[in-house]
Amino acid sequence: MAAKVISDKLPKIVTALPGPKAKAVIDSDKRYISPSYTRSCPLVVKSAQGAIVEDVDGNRFLDFNAGIAVCSTGHCHPDVVRAIQKQAETLIHMSGTDFYYEHMPKLAAELESLMQEGKAQDGKQWRCFFGNSGTEAIEAALKLARYHTGRWQFIAFQSSFHGRTMGALSLTSSKLAQRKGFGPLVPGVTHIPYPNVYRSSFNVLEYLEDVVFKTTVNPDEVAAIVIEPIQGEGGYIVPPPDFLSSLEKLARKHGILLIADEVQSGMGRTGKMFAFEHFDFHPDIIAIAKGIASGMPLGVTMARADIMNWKPGAHASTFGGNPVCLAAALETVRVLREKYVANAARMGEFLKPRLEKLMSKHASIGDVRGKGLMLGIEIVRDRNTKEPAPQLRDAIIEECFRRGVLILGAGPSTIRLSPPLMIDEEQAQFAVDTFSDALSKVTD
């Protein structure tokens, strides 16, 4: 293939990977840092701008994972940086648990307006609880659901990921390693299959109604059903078009709340502000994090005002809703609204058909799916049997790294593409070409 022209928007590899400075940091990391972290590749980051990441040895990479879908506006977006700097000069912390920050109701009002713009709840009022991460947003959602309903059980989905603290971990079922050694977990969670059109025609709702609710769990004791509108860690799986609306009807029938985990799929990633907007679905509680503050730690549990009516002291957070993080989030929401949600939709329409076209060239691509810039490429040993190929998937990821493109896996054998929402066609095409070349290399 003809050599590609390197520009400031594209990668440039100048050393063997990892380079000498990176090796030194990695050796130090192994000595001092918890071995529980899962490092996908030997990347030691020094700086980043837009969709380009530079390591300590001067190698530049095109970032197609955005810090696991966090850097929604791109790395170090200048408007977000200015907002952070300005706020840090004025006030960093006083604790929103005990005092007031003007940014708290301001951001909550912005989020409520996003719901109303998306016609999600027909003008209903919403309230927000601020934490520091996605797992904290889920923990608060679980506590709120129990508090409001007086019920104690939950329905979650197999292959889901909701976080690693004990309540969120009890919902999570994407990998055994995430749960092994931590039991007993929080009781009252029942997992059912997530609908996967590519792999199964199993009727999930029929199973929930006719088996689970008749033999295992009394629906009158279920506080909430917790679901990712598009499953993330499980493999970027998009449910059938009518699944979420049918799930909502079933939940309403039994007085069960619906918690939408939009931690990875929200804040414009799918070409709409929230993934559930692609479906006729109306959650009662929403967990938001990752892309909401362009890399600053912030989690939001958002619920209808009639549900979030717990009493003072019922739940709180010392650092949640930190003024600097809120300033970053307000600027992030503004930029997303102005251009990047639309760009995510546009770039998704550019990328997806080009990835699908690669299926005629590479037999190991079993499926291409997703919405906006939340795209999954499932790698298989055989397209007829659909047998997963995790080793091949991992080899592709490593080869892309060698070529200067950062991607991650999801599920047993899926490659996830979740770049910053500000990428352009040149960068998108480079990523497609690099992926194709890497796949050819590892299958030769």
Stockholm file with secondary structure:
# STOCKHOLM 1.0

chainA/1-444         MAAKVISDKLPKIVTALPGPKAKAVIDSDKRYISPSYTRSCPLVVKSAQGAIVEDVDGNRFLDFNAGIAVCSTGHCHPDVVRAIQKQAETLIHMSGTDFYYEHMPKLAAELESLMQEGKAQDGKQWRCFFGNSGTEAIEAALKLARYHTGRWQFIAFQSSFHGRTMGALSLTSSKLAQRKGFGPLVPGVTHIPYPNVYRSSFNVLEYLEDVVFKTTVNPDEVAAIVIEPIQGEGGYIVPPPDFLSSLEKLARKHGILLIADEVQSGMGRTGKMFAFEHFDFHPDIIAIAKGIASGMPLGVTMARADIMNWKPGAHASTFGGNPVCLAAALETVRVLREKYVANAARMGEFLKPRLEKLMSKHASIGDVRGKGLMLGIEIVRDRNTKEPAPQLRDAIIEECFRRGVLILGAGPSTIRLSPPLMIDEEQAQFAVDTFSDALSKVTD
#=GR chainA/1-444 SS CCCCCCCTTSCBCCSSSSCHHHHHHHHHHHHHSCTTCCCSSCCCEEEEEBTEEEETTSCEEEESSHHHHTCTTCBTCHHHHHHHHHHHHHCCCSCTTTSCCTHHHHHHHHHHHHHHHTTSSTTCCEEEEEESSHHHHHHHHHHHHHHHHCCCEEEEETTCCCCSSHHHHHHCCSCHHHHTTCCSCCSCEEEECCCCTTTCCCCHHHHIIIIIHHHTCCGGGEEEEEECSSBSTTTCBCCCTTHHHHHHHHHHHTTCEEEEECTTTTTTTTSSSSGGGGSSCCCSEEEECGGGTTTSCCEEEEEETTTCCCCTTSSCCSSTTCHHHHHHHHHHHHHIIIIIHHHHHHHHHHHHHHHHHGGGTCTTEEEEEEETTEEEEEEEEETTTTEECHHHHHHHHHHHHHTTEECEEETTTEEEECCCTTCCHHHHHHHHHHHHHHHHHHHC
#=GC SS_cons         CCCCCCCTTSCBCCSSSSCHHHHHHHHHHHHHSCTTCCCSSCCCEEEEEBTEEEETTSCEEEESSHHHHTCTTCBTCHHHHHHHHHHHHHCCCSCTTTSCCTHHHHHHHHHHHHHHHTTSSTTCCEEEEEESSHHHHHHHHHHHHHHHHCCCEEEEETTCCCCSSHHHHHHCCSCHHHHTTCCSCCSCEEEECCCCTTTCCCCHHHHIIIIIHHHTCCGGGEEEEEECSSBSTTTCBCCCTTHHHHHHHHHHHTTCEEEEECTTTTTTTTSSSSGGGGSSCCCSEEEECGGGTTTSCCEEEEEETTTCCCCTTSSCCSSTTCHHHHHHHHHHHHHIIIIIHHHHHHHHHHHHHHHHHGGGTCTTEEEEEEETTEEEEEEEEETTTTEECHHHHHHHHHHHHHTTEECEEETTTEEEECCCTTCCHHHHHHHHHHHHHHHHHHHC
//
